[in-house]
Amino acid sequence: MKEKFEDFIYDVLDFLINNKWAFALLFFTICFLISFFFLYPINASLAYGFMGGATVTTIYRFSKPNNHE
């Protein structure tokens, strides 16, 4: 049972590392959760700026060629 779980985790991580769209979706999801639950109650402009920075970072990161493909 433990080996199946470890294999599943390894497969998920391998998929996220090798699939840039899945990684981008995970990155946006994490940034959105941080922005909505932690930054938005403090200041809405801070949350909007954080998501804007995440968007610019993702566009810059994925506009470069991927060495793993």
C-alpha positions in Angstrom: 0.0 0.0 0.0 2.8 2.4 0.9 4.6 1.7 -2.4 1.5 2.4 -4.4 1.1 5.8 -2.6 4.7 6.7 -3.2 4.4 5.7 -6.8 1.3 7.9 -7.1 3.0 10.9 -5.5 6.1 10.4 -7.8 3.9 10.2 -10.9 2.0 13.4 -9.9 5.2 15.3 -9.2 6.7 14.0 -12.5 3.6 15.2 -14.4 3.7 18.6 -12.8 7.4 19.1 -13.5 7.2 18.0 -17.1 3.8 19.6 -18.1 4.2 23.3 -18.0 0.4 24.0 -18.3 -0.3 21.8 -15.2 2.5 23.6 -13.3 1.1 27.0 -14.3 -2.3 26.0 -13.1 -0.9 24.8 -9.8 1.1 28.0 -9.5 -1.9 30.2 -10.2 -4.1 28.2 -7.8 -1.6 28.6 -5.0 -1.1 32.3 -5.7 -4.9 32.8 -5.8 -5.4 31.1 -2.5 -2.6 33.2 -0.9 -4.0 36.3 -2.4 -7.7 35.6 -1.5 -7.3 34.3 2.0 -4.3 36.2 3.4 -3.7 39.4 1.4 -7.2 40.4 0.5 -8.4 40.8 4.1 -5.4 43.1 4.7 -5.6 45.2 1.6 -7.4 44.6 -1.8 -4.8 46.4 -3.8 -2.1 44.2 -2.3 -4.0 41.1 -3.4 -4.5 42.4 -6.9 -0.9 43.3 -7.2 0.2 39.9 -6.0 -2.0 38.2 -8.7 -0.7 40.6 -11.3 2.9 39.7 -10.3 2.0 36.0 -10.6 0.6 36.6 -14.0 3.7 38.5 -15.3 6.0 35.9 -13.7 4.1 33.0 -15.4 4.1 34.7 -18.8 7.8 35.5 -18.5 8.6 32.0 -17.4 6.7 30.2 -20.1 7.8 32.6 -22.9 11.3 31.2 -22.6 12.0 27.8 -24.2 11.8 24.8 -21.9 15.1 22.9 -21.7 13.3 19.7 -20.5 11.1 19.3 -23.6 
